[in-house]
Amino acid sequence: MQVLIVDDSKLALIALKSLLTENGYDVLTASDGKSGLEALELNPSCRAVISDWEMPEMNGIEFCRAVRAQDRPGYVYFLLLTSHAQVDEMVQGLSAGADDFIGKPYNPAEVLARLRAGERILSLETRDVAIFALAKLAESRDNDTGAHLERVQYYCRALSQWMATQDKFKDVINTEYIGLMFQTSPLHDIGKVGIPDAILLKPGRLDPAEFEIMKTHTTIAAHTLDAALEKFPGVAFLKMAKDIAESHHEKVDGTGYPYGLKGDDIPLCGRIMAVADVYDALVSKRVYKDALTHDATRAIIEEGRGKHFDPDVVDAFIASGDKFLDIRQRFTDE
């Protein structure tokens, strides 16, 4: 595993690097938070950070927050090396996104033990891989969707991140919520595995009877994920996956499906997914339609404000326009 050590003390860097290298770790070093961020940008495979708390310009807490704000493909396990042992200081570190602490002066065996604990946590990302693979398998029945799953993941993250900065959502959308949105959004259309090919792959417009069958993909997904929740109650990602799959075609004016829910009765994750999904559908070329421009799609989404879409999510979309363009370019179907 690749580990980044960040400390403004050269002696501390040398000593910790020697310990980790001798125990089989691939070690990167940085002398401050800014260069630490640059090292992470250049090394996307880096999975763990050990950072000193007290550093000039950008301290360990600020560095941790900056790492959590990065758009990275995988989770980074963050250890703070510190002499801060007060409860309120520990709470400050955990709130910034730190996973664990190593007290100064450190015991080498403790450092290695805490890193190995981090490796066990990181191994849970195999769950994320399985979720995405399952979603890709469902999507594989329709070869026309390209990188749709990847794009909606990042669209949902961009929307959630902006909304988290607003007072209305500061107690609702936190780092964990944003992570769950990113993790589970690819499952939004998993229920389409239960839709007949004649309907799912029809190149033209569906007739009313066919559309009624197509709409059941939301409830098929919900029933499937409900069964998983019965076996594993309280698992947060299953609950959010179910809410997204079941509600992302609801409209805030009550004209959506499958239940005709209105406004805040629609789960927030479903309201976020609705904007991400519609945006991607409109800007993507399909055999039965041309792609719309970002500006034309923005106009349609703004027109749907308060009718199809939650006004707060539309605000997030407008504020995140540049991010949406970057994501679209990054995951182009070409």
Backbone hydrogen bonds in HBPLUS format (Angstrom, degrees):
<---DONOR---> <-ACCEPTOR-->    atom                        ^
c    i                          cat <-CA-CA->   ^        H-A-AA   ^      H-
h    n   atom  resd res      DA  || num        DHA   H-A  angle D-A-AA Bond
n    s   type  num  typ     dist DA aas  dist angle  dist       angle   num
A0026-ASP N   A0001-MET O   3.13 MM  25  6.06 161.1  2.16 138.2 142.9     1
A0047-ARG N   A0002-GLN O   3.17 MM  45  5.99 150.7  2.26 145.7 149.4     2
A0003-VAL N   A0026-ASP O   2.80 MM  23  6.16 155.8  1.85 159.2 166.8     3
A0028-LEU N   A0003-VAL O   2.80 MM  25  6.10 160.5  1.83 157.9 161.0     4
A0004-LEU N   A0048-ALA O   2.87 MM  44  6.26 163.8  1.90 151.1 154.4     5
A0050-ILE N   A0004-LEU O   2.82 MM  46  6.26 159.0  1.87 161.0 166.3     6
A0005-ILE N   A0028-LEU O   2.87 MM  23  6.18 161.8  1.90 144.8 148.6     7
A0030-ALA N   A0005-ILE O   2.88 MM  25  6.30 136.7  2.07 159.4 166.2     8
A0006-VAL N   A0050-ILE O   2.89 MM  44  6.30 159.9  1.93 154.4 158.2     9
A0052-ASP N   A0006-VAL O   2.92 MM  46  6.29 158.7  1.97 167.8 174.3    10
A0007-ASP N   A0030-ALA O   3.04 MM  23  6.58 152.7  2.12 159.8 160.8    11
A0013-LEU N   A0009-SER O   3.04 MM   4  6.31 156.8  2.09 148.5 155.0    12
A0014-ILE N   A0010-LYS O   2.96 MM   4  6.20 163.0  1.98 151.7 155.8    13
A0015-ALA N   A0011-LEU O   2.99 MM   4  6.17 165.5  2.01 150.5 154.2    14
A0016-LEU N   A0012-ALA O   3.00 MM   4  6.09 169.6  2.01 151.7 154.7    15
A0017-LYS N   A0013-LEU O   2.87 MM   4  5.84 158.0  1.91 147.8 154.9    16
A0018-SER N   A0014-ILE O   2.99 MM   4  6.07 157.6  2.05 144.0 150.1    17
A0019-LEU N   A0015-ALA O   3.12 MM   4  6.38 158.1  2.17 144.1 149.5    18
A0020-LEU N   A0016-LEU O   3.04 MM   4  6.27 168.6  2.05 153.6 155.7    19
A0021-THR N   A0017-LYS O   2.86 MM   4  5.91 164.3  1.89 153.9 158.9    20
A0022-GLU N   A0018-SER O   3.04 MM   4  6.06 161.2  2.08 146.1 151.1    21
A0023-ASN N   A0020-LEU O   3.05 MM   3  5.11 136.1  2.25  96.4 109.2    22
A0025-TYR N   A0020-LEU O   3.01 MM   5  5.35 164.6  2.04 148.1 143.4    23
A0024-GLY N   A0021-THR O   3.10 MM   3  5.27 155.7  2.16 115.0 113.2    24
A0036-GLY N   A0032-ASP O   2.93 MM   4  6.11 139.8  2.10 143.6 156.3    25
A0037-LEU N   A0033-GLY O   2.93 MM   4  6.23 151.5  2.01 150.3 155.7    26
A0038-GLU N   A0034-LYS O   3.16 MM   4  6.49 155.7  2.22 144.1 150.7    27
A0039-ALA N   A0035-SER O   2.91 MM   4  6.12 150.0  2.01 140.4 148.5    28
A0040-LEU N   A0036-GLY O   3.03 MM   4  6.34 152.9  2.11 147.0 153.7    29
A0041-GLU N   A0037-LEU O   2.98 MM   4  6.25 153.5  2.06 146.8 154.2    30
A0042-LEU N   A0038-GLU O   3.03 MM   4  6.29 151.0  2.12 146.7 153.9    31
A0043-ASN N   A0039-ALA O   2.98 MM   4  6.05 123.0  2.31 136.3 151.1    32
A0043-ASN N   A0040-LEU O   3.23 MM   3  4.98 138.0  2.42  90.8 102.6    33
A0046-CYS N   A0043-ASN O   3.00 MM   3  5.70 170.0  2.01 125.7 128.5    34
A0077-TYR N   A0047-ARG O   2.82 MM  30  6.18 162.9  1.85 150.4 145.1    35
A0049-VAL N   A0077-TYR O   2.78 MM  28  6.20 153.4  1.85 164.6 167.8    36
A0079-LEU N   A0049-VAL O   2.77 MM  30  5.97 167.7  1.78 160.0 164.5    37
A0051-SER N   A0079-LEU O   2.90 MM  28  6.32 164.0  1.93 168.6 170.5    38
A0081-LEU N   A0051-SER O   2.71 MM  30  5.69 171.7  1.72 146.9 149.1    39
A0053-TRP N   A0081-LEU O   3.02 MM  28  5.97 137.7  2.20 165.2 154.4    40
A0060-GLY N   A0053-TRP O   2.75 MM   7  4.07 176.1  1.76 131.5 131.7    41
A0058-MET N   A0056-PRO O   2.66 MM   2  5.65 133.1  1.88 116.1 100.4    42
A0063-PHE N   A0059-ASN O   2.84 MM   4  6.06 158.7  1.89 156.5 163.7    43
A0064-CYS N   A0060-GLY O   2.87 MM   4  6.00 154.1  1.94 142.1 149.0    44
A0065-ARG N   A0061-ILE O   3.04 MM   4  6.35 162.0  2.07 150.9 154.9    45
A0066-ALA N   A0062-GLU O   3.02 MM   4  6.25 154.9  2.09 144.7 151.7    46
A0067-VAL N   A0063-PHE O   2.93 MM   4  6.23 150.8  2.01 149.2 157.1    47
A0068-ARG N   A0064-CYS O   2.99 MM   4  6.30 162.2  2.02 154.3 158.6    48
A0069-ALA N   A0065-ARG O   3.04 MM   4  6.27 133.3  2.27 139.0 151.5    49
A0070-GLN N   A0067-VAL O   3.05 MM   3  5.25 154.0  2.12 105.4 113.6    50
A0099-ASP N   A0078-PHE O   2.84 MM  21  5.30 159.0  1.88 145.4 152.5    51
A0080-LEU N   A0100-ASP O   3.05 MM  20  6.49 163.5  2.08 148.6 150.2    52
A0102-ILE N   A0080-LEU O   2.84 MM  22  6.12 155.2  1.90 156.9 155.7    53
A0082-THR N   A0102-ILE O   2.91 MM  20  6.21 158.0  1.96 154.4 161.7    54
A0104-LYS N   A0082-THR O   2.96 MM  22  5.60 132.3  2.19 127.3 130.0    55
A0089-GLU N   A0086-GLN O   3.09 MM   3  5.25 122.8  2.43  98.8 113.4    56
A0090-MET N   A0086-GLN O   2.90 MM   4  6.24 153.9  1.97 153.8 162.0    57
A0091-VAL N   A0087-VAL O   2.88 MM   4  6.15 156.9  1.93 153.7 160.2    58
A0092-GLN N   A0088-ASP O   3.00 MM   4  6.18 147.6  2.11 133.9 142.6    59
A0093-GLY N   A0089-GLU O   3.00 MM   4  6.32 155.1  2.06 146.8 152.3    60
A0094-LEU N   A0090-MET O   2.96 MM   4  6.24 164.4  1.99 153.3 157.2    61
A0095-SER N   A0091-VAL O   2.84 MM   4  5.95 156.2  1.90 148.8 155.8    62
A0096-ALA N   A0092-GLN O   3.10 MM   4  6.27 136.2  2.30 137.7 148.4    63
A0096-ALA N   A0093-GLY O   3.19 MM   3  5.16 129.1  2.46  93.2 106.4    64
A0098-ALA N   A0093-GLY O   3.08 MM   5  5.58 159.7  2.12 151.4 145.5    65
A0097-GLY N   A0094-LEU O   3.04 MM   3  5.19 148.9  2.14 100.9 110.7    66
A0110-GLU N   A0107-ASN O   2.88 MM   3  5.21 122.7  2.21 108.4 123.6    67
A0111-VAL N   A0107-ASN O   3.07 MM   4  6.44 156.9  2.13 158.0 165.2    68
A0112-LEU N   A0108-PRO O   3.14 MM   4  6.43 165.4  2.16 152.5 155.1    69
A0113-ALA N   A0109-ALA O   2.95 MM   4  6.12 153.8  2.02 142.8 150.7    70
A0114-ARG N   A0110-GLU O   2.88 MM   4  6.09 160.8  1.92 155.8 159.9    71
A0115-LEU N   A0111-VAL O   2.99 MM   4  6.22 151.6  2.08 146.5 154.7    72
A0116-ARG N   A0112-LEU O   2.96 MM   4  6.16 154.4  2.03 146.0 152.8    73
A0117-ALA N   A0113-ALA O   2.98 MM   4  6.24 145.6  2.10 140.8 150.5    74
A0118-GLY N   A0114-ARG O   3.00 MM   4  6.27 147.8  2.11 137.8 146.5    75
A0119-GLU N   A0115-LEU O   2.92 MM   4  6.32 145.4  2.04 143.3 153.1    76
A0120-ARG N   A0116-ARG O   3.08 MM   4  6.43 147.1  2.19 142.2 149.9    77
A0121-ILE N   A0117-ALA O   3.10 MM   4  6.48 151.6  2.19 145.1 152.7    78
A0122-LEU N   A0118-GLY O   2.85 MM   4  6.14 162.6  1.88 154.4 159.2    79
A0123-SER N   A0119-GLU O   2.98 MM   4  6.14 137.3  2.16 138.5 149.4    80
A0124-LEU N   A0121-ILE O   2.98 MM   3  5.57 154.1  2.05 112.3 120.2    81
A0125-GLU N   A0122-LEU O   2.97 MM   3  5.71 165.2  1.99 118.6 123.5    82
A0126-THR N   A0123-SER O   3.13 MM   3  5.97 169.2  2.14 119.4 122.6    83
A0127-ARG N   A0124-LEU O   2.85 MM   3  5.65 156.8  1.90 121.1 127.2    84
A0128-ASP N   A0125-GLU O   2.89 MM   3  4.99 117.5  2.29  97.3 112.6    85
A0129-VAL N   A0125-GLU O   3.06 MM   4  6.49 154.4  2.13 150.5 157.4    86
A0130-ALA N   A0126-THR O   2.95 MM   4  6.21 154.2  2.02 143.6 150.3    87
A0131-ILE N   A0127-ARG O   2.90 MM   4  6.22 156.3  1.95 150.9 157.4    88
A0132-PHE N   A0128-ASP O   2.96 MM   4  6.21 166.7  1.97 152.6 155.5    89
A0133-ALA N   A0129-VAL O   2.85 MM   4  6.02 157.8  1.90 149.0 155.9    90
A0134-LEU N   A0130-ALA O   2.90 MM   4  6.06 155.7  1.96 147.1 153.4    91
A0135-ALA N   A0131-ILE O   2.99 MM   4  6.29 156.7  2.05 148.4 154.8    92
A0136-LYS N   A0132-PHE O   2.84 MM   4  6.08 157.3  1.89 149.7 156.3    93
A0137-LEU N   A0133-ALA O   2.87 MM   4  6.08 149.3  1.96 144.5 153.0    94
A0138-ALA N   A0134-LEU O   3.10 MM   4  6.41 156.0  2.16 146.0 151.4    95
A0139-GLU N   A0135-ALA O   2.95 MM   4  6.20 155.3  2.01 146.9 154.4    96
A0140-SER N   A0136-LYS O   2.85 MM   4  5.92 129.8  2.10 141.4 154.2    97
A0142-ASP N   A0139-GLU O   2.87 MM   3  5.69 163.5  1.90 126.1 131.3    98
A0148-HIS N   A0145-THR O   3.11 MM   3  5.64 142.9  2.26 130.3 141.4    99
A0151-ARG N   A0147-ALA O   3.06 MM   4  6.32 165.6  2.08 159.0 163.3   100
A0152-VAL N   A0148-HIS O   2.98 MM   4  6.21 171.8  1.98 161.3 162.5   101
A0153-GLN N   A0149-LEU O   3.12 MM   4  6.26 152.0  2.20 145.0 152.5   102
A0154-TYR N   A0150-GLU O   3.32 MM   4  6.65 162.7  2.35 150.4 152.9   103
A0155-TYR N   A0151-ARG O   2.83 MM   4  6.09 154.8  1.89 155.2 163.8   104
A0156-CYS N   A0152-VAL O   2.89 MM   4  5.89 167.6  1.90 146.9 150.2   105
A0157-ARG N   A0153-GLN O   3.04 MM   4  6.31 152.2  2.12 141.3 149.5   106
A0158-ALA N   A0154-TYR O   2.93 MM   4  6.09 161.3  1.96 146.3 150.8   107
A0159-LEU N   A0155-TYR O   2.96 MM   4  6.23 165.3  1.98 157.1 160.4   108
A0160-SER N   A0156-CYS O   2.94 MM   4  6.04 166.3  1.96 149.5 153.8   109
A0161-GLN N   A0157-ARG O   2.86 MM   4  5.96 159.8  1.90 152.4 158.1   110
A0162-TRP N   A0158-ALA O   3.17 MM   4  6.37 158.9  2.22 146.4 151.0   111
A0163-MET N   A0159-LEU O   3.02 MM   4  6.24 166.6  2.03 152.7 156.8   112
A0164-ALA N   A0160-SER O   2.90 MM   4  6.04 143.4  2.04 146.4 156.0   113
A0165-THR N   A0162-TRP O   3.03 MM   3  5.50 153.9  2.10 111.0 119.0   114
A0166-GLN N   A0163-MET O   3.04 MM   3  5.36 163.5  2.07 112.4 117.6   115
A0169-PHE N   A0166-GLN O   2.99 MM   3  5.67 145.2  2.12 118.7 127.3   116
A0170-LYS N   A0167-ASP O   3.42 MM   3  5.20 157.1  2.47  98.4 104.7   117
A0172-VAL N   A0169-PHE O   2.89 MM   3  5.00 158.4  1.94 110.5 117.6   118
A0173-ILE N   A0169-PHE O   2.82 MM   4  5.67 168.8  1.83 162.3 164.8   119
A0178-ILE N   A0174-ASN O   2.98 MM   4  6.26 166.2  2.00 161.0 164.3   120
A0179-GLY N   A0175-THR O   2.97 MM   4  6.16 157.4  2.02 146.6 153.0   121
A0180-LEU N   A0176-GLU O   2.91 MM   4  6.19 154.7  1.97 150.1 156.8   122
A0181-MET N   A0177-TYR O   2.91 MM   4  6.20 155.7  1.97 151.6 158.4   123
A0182-PHE N   A0178-ILE O   3.04 MM   4  6.29 161.3  2.07 149.0 153.6   124
A0183-GLN N   A0179-GLY O   2.90 MM   4  6.05 157.2  1.95 146.2 153.2   125
A0184-THR N   A0180-LEU O   2.88 MM   4  5.88 166.2  1.90 153.9 156.3   126
A0185-SER N   A0181-MET O   3.05 MM   4  5.63 147.8  2.16 142.6 148.1   127
A0187-LEU N   A0184-THR O   2.92 MM   3  5.70 162.4  1.95 127.6 133.3   128
A0188-HIS N   A0185-SER O   3.12 MM   3  5.58 161.1  2.16 125.3 124.9   129
A0190-ILE N   A0187-LEU O   3.17 MM   3  5.15 170.8  2.18 115.2 114.4   130
A0192-LYS N   A0189-ASP O   3.00 MM   3  5.77 168.6  2.01 123.7 127.2   131
A0193-VAL N   A0190-ILE O   3.24 MM   3  6.22 168.6  2.25 124.1 125.8   132
A0194-GLY N   A0191-GLY O   3.04 MM   3  5.88 167.4  2.06 121.6 125.4   133
A0195-ILE N   A0192-LYS O   3.12 MM   3  5.10 169.9  2.13 108.1 110.1   134
A0199-ILE N   A0196-PRO O   3.04 MM   3  5.58 144.1  2.17 112.9 122.3   135
A0200-LEU N   A0196-PRO O   2.88 MM   4  6.07 174.8  1.88 163.5 162.9   136
A0201-LEU N   A0197-ASP O   2.84 MM   4  5.39 165.2  1.86 143.2 147.8   137
A0202-LYS N   A0199-ILE O   3.33 MM   3  5.19 164.6  2.36 101.8 106.2   138
A0210-GLU N   A0207-ASP O   3.02 MM   3  5.27 114.4  2.47 105.7 121.7   139
A0211-PHE N   A0207-ASP O   2.87 MM   4  6.09 156.6  1.92 160.9 168.9   140
A0212-GLU N   A0208-PRO O   3.07 MM   4  6.30 148.3  2.18 143.9 151.4   141
A0213-ILE N   A0209-ALA O   3.30 MM   4  6.65 149.9  2.40 140.1 147.2   142
A0214-MET N   A0210-GLU O   2.88 MM   4  6.23 158.1  1.93 149.8 156.5   143
A0215-LYS N   A0211-PHE O   2.92 MM   4  6.13 152.2  1.99 148.5 154.9   144
A0216-THR N   A0213-ILE O   3.04 MM   3  5.46 146.9  2.15 108.0 117.7   145
A0217-HIS N   A0214-MET O   3.11 MM   3  5.97 169.4  2.12 124.6 126.9   146
A0218-THR N   A0215-LYS O   3.32 MM   3  6.29 165.9  2.34 123.8 125.4   147
A0220-ILE N   A0216-THR O   2.86 MM   4  6.03 157.8  1.91 159.2 166.2   148
A0221-ALA N   A0217-HIS O   3.21 MM   4  6.15 160.7  2.25 133.0 137.7   149
A0222-ALA N   A0218-THR O   3.10 MM   4  6.30 157.1  2.15 137.7 144.5   150
A0223-HIS N   A0219-THR O   2.90 MM   4  6.02 162.7  1.93 148.6 152.1   151
A0224-THR N   A0220-ILE O   3.08 MM   4  6.26 157.3  2.13 146.1 152.5   152
A0225-LEU N   A0221-ALA O   2.92 MM   4  6.15 166.5  1.94 157.9 160.9   153
A0226-ASP N   A0222-ALA O   2.80 MM   4  5.88 144.3  1.92 143.4 154.1   154
A0227-ALA N   A0223-HIS O   3.11 MM   4  6.30 150.2  2.20 140.5 146.9   155
A0228-ALA N   A0224-THR O   3.29 MM   4  6.70 148.0  2.40 138.4 146.6   156
A0229-LEU N   A0225-LEU O   2.89 MM   4  6.18 148.7  1.99 143.2 152.2   157
A0230-GLU N   A0226-ASP O   2.89 MM   4  6.19 144.7  2.02 148.1 157.2   158
A0231-LYS N   A0227-ALA O   3.36 MM   4  6.64 146.9  2.48 138.0 145.4   159
A0232-PHE N   A0228-ALA O   2.85 MM   4  6.07 148.4  1.95 145.1 155.3   160
A0239-LYS N   A0235-VAL O   3.25 MM   4  6.58 157.5  2.31 153.0 159.5   161
A0240-MET N   A0236-ALA O   3.01 MM   4  6.32 166.5  2.03 157.8 160.6   162
A0241-ALA N   A0237-PHE O   2.94 MM   4  5.96 157.7  1.99 139.6 146.6   163
A0242-LYS N   A0238-LEU O   2.97 MM   4  6.12 156.5  2.02 145.3 151.1   164
A0243-ASP N   A0239-LYS O   3.02 MM   4  6.28 163.7  2.04 149.5 153.9   165
A0244-ILE N   A0240-MET O   2.88 MM   4  6.09 163.7  1.91 157.5 161.2   166
A0245-ALA N   A0241-ALA O   2.99 MM   4  6.09 172.4  1.99 151.1 153.6   167
A0246-GLU N   A0242-LYS O   2.91 MM   4  5.94 156.9  1.96 151.5 157.9   168
A0247-SER N   A0243-ASP O   3.00 MM   4  5.85 147.1  2.11 141.7 149.4   169
A0248-HIS N   A0244-ILE O   3.10 MM   4  5.53 136.5  2.30 153.1 152.4   170
A0250-GLU N   A0247-SER O   3.02 MM   3  5.31 166.6  2.04 116.0 119.1   171
A0257-TYR N   A0249-HIS O   3.17 MM   8  5.63 155.7  2.24 114.9 117.5   172
A0254-GLY N   A0251-LYS O   2.86 MM   3  5.40 164.3  1.88 123.2 126.8   173
A0252-VAL N   A0308-HIS O   3.30 MM  56  5.49 157.9  2.36 110.6 113.7   174
A0263-GLY N   A0252-VAL O   3.02 MM  11  4.30 162.5  2.05 109.7 114.9   175
A0253-ASP N   A0307-LYS O   2.92 MM  54  4.87 135.3  2.12 162.7 149.0   176
A0265-ASP N   A0262-LYS O   2.87 MM   3  5.54 147.0  1.98 150.1 152.4   177
A0266-ILE N   A0263-GLY O   3.08 MM   3  5.96 165.5  2.10 122.0 126.3   178
A0270-GLY N   A0267-PRO O   2.93 MM   3  5.26 125.7  2.23 105.6 119.9   179
A0271-ARG N   A0267-PRO O   3.09 MM   4  6.52 147.8  2.20 149.4 159.2   180
A0271-ARG N   A0268-LEU O   3.08 MM   3  5.04 118.2  2.48  94.0 109.3   181
A0272-ILE N   A0268-LEU O   2.95 MM   4  6.27 152.5  2.03 153.3 160.7   182
A0273-MET N   A0269-CYS O   2.95 MM   4  6.10 162.0  1.98 143.0 148.4   183
A0274-ALA N   A0270-GLY O   2.96 MM   4  6.06 144.4  2.09 139.0 148.0   184
A0276-ALA N   A0272-ILE O   3.28 MM   4  6.60 169.7  2.29 153.4 156.1   185
A0277-ASP N   A0273-MET O   2.81 MM   4  5.85 166.6  1.83 158.7 162.0   186
A0278-VAL N   A0274-ALA O   3.06 MM   4  6.08 166.1  2.08 144.2 148.5   187
A0279-TYR N   A0275-VAL O   2.95 MM   4  5.95 163.0  1.98 148.6 154.2   188
A0280-ASP N   A0276-ALA O   3.13 MM   4  6.28 166.7  2.15 145.1 148.6   189
A0281-ALA N   A0277-ASP O   2.98 MM   4  6.18 155.0  2.05 146.3 153.7   190
A0282-LEU N   A0278-VAL O   2.96 MM   4  6.13 156.9  2.01 153.9 159.1   191
A0283-VAL N   A0279-TYR O   3.02 MM   4  6.26 159.8  2.07 157.6 162.6   192
A0292-LEU N   A0282-LEU O   2.91 MM  10  5.75 165.3  1.93 147.9 150.9   193
A0286-ARG N   A0289-LYS O   3.00 MM   3  5.14 163.5  2.03 145.6 150.3   194
A0289-LYS N   A0286-ARG O   3.09 MM   3  5.14 164.5  2.12 106.9 111.8   195
A0297-THR N   A0293-THR O   2.98 MM   4  6.17 159.4  2.02 149.1 155.0   196
A0298-ARG N   A0294-HIS O   2.77 MM   4  5.98 155.2  1.83 150.7 158.4   197
A0299-ALA N   A0295-ASP O   3.04 MM   4  6.26 154.2  2.10 144.1 150.1   198
A0300-ILE N   A0296-ALA O   3.18 MM   4  6.50 151.5  2.27 141.6 148.6   199
A0301-ILE N   A0297-THR O   2.95 MM   4  6.25 161.6  1.99 155.4 160.1   200
A0302-GLU N   A0298-ARG O   2.84 MM   4  6.04 158.4  1.88 152.2 158.6   201
A0303-GLU N   A0299-ALA O   2.91 MM   4  6.07 148.6  2.01 141.0 149.8   202
A0304-GLY N   A0300-ILE O   3.05 MM   4  6.33 136.3  2.25 138.2 149.7   203
A0304-GLY N   A0301-ILE O   3.12 MM   3  5.01 126.2  2.42  91.2 105.3   204
A0305-ARG N   A0302-GLU O   3.17 MM   3  5.18 163.4  2.20 104.8 109.0   205
A0307-LYS N   A0304-GLY O   2.99 MM   3  5.15 158.7  2.04 121.6 126.6   206
A0308-HIS N   A0304-GLY O   2.86 MM   4  4.91 131.0  2.10 125.0 140.3   207
A0309-PHE N   A0304-GLY O   2.90 MM   5  5.67 166.6  1.92 138.4 143.0   208
A0306-GLY N   A0309-PHE O   2.81 MM   3  5.57 149.8  1.90 160.7 161.6   209
A0313-VAL N   A0310-ASP O   3.00 MM   3  5.34 122.5  2.34 106.9 121.2   210
A0314-VAL N   A0310-ASP O   3.00 MM   4  6.34 153.1  2.07 154.7 163.4   211
A0315-ASP N   A0311-PRO O   2.93 MM   4  6.21 154.8  2.00 147.7 154.1   212
A0316-ALA N   A0312-ASP O   3.06 MM   4  6.35 152.5  2.14 138.9 146.3   213
A0317-PHE N   A0313-VAL O   2.87 MM   4  6.15 150.4  1.95 145.0 153.2   214
A0318-ILE N   A0314-VAL O   2.92 MM   4  6.21 162.3  1.95 155.9 159.3   215
A0319-ALA N   A0315-ASP O   2.97 MM   4  6.18 163.7  2.00 150.7 155.3   216
A0320-SER N   A0316-ALA O   2.96 MM   4  6.01 130.9  2.20 137.5 150.4   217
A0320-SER N   A0317-PHE O   3.13 MM   3  5.03 130.7  2.39  92.8 106.3   218
A0321-GLY N   A0318-ILE O   3.41 MM   3  5.34 160.6  2.45 109.4 108.1   219
A0323-LYS N   A0320-SER O   3.01 MM   3  5.30 116.8  2.43 105.6 121.2   220
A0324-PHE N   A0320-SER O   2.99 MM   4  6.31 156.3  2.05 157.9 165.5   221
A0325-LEU N   A0321-GLY O   3.06 MM   4  6.36 156.8  2.11 149.7 155.4   222
A0326-ASP N   A0322-ASP O   2.98 MM   4  6.25 156.7  2.04 146.9 153.3   223
A0327-ILE N   A0323-LYS O   2.87 MM   4  6.11 160.9  1.91 153.6 158.5   224
A0328-ARG N   A0324-PHE O   2.92 MM   4  6.07 161.9  1.96 149.1 154.3   225
A0329-GLN N   A0325-LEU O   3.02 MM   4  6.22 152.7  2.10 144.0 151.0   226
A0330-ARG N   A0326-ASP O   2.87 MM   4  6.04 154.5  1.93 147.3 155.0   227
A0331-PHE N   A0327-ILE O   2.98 MM   4  6.13 155.0  2.04 153.6 158.2   228
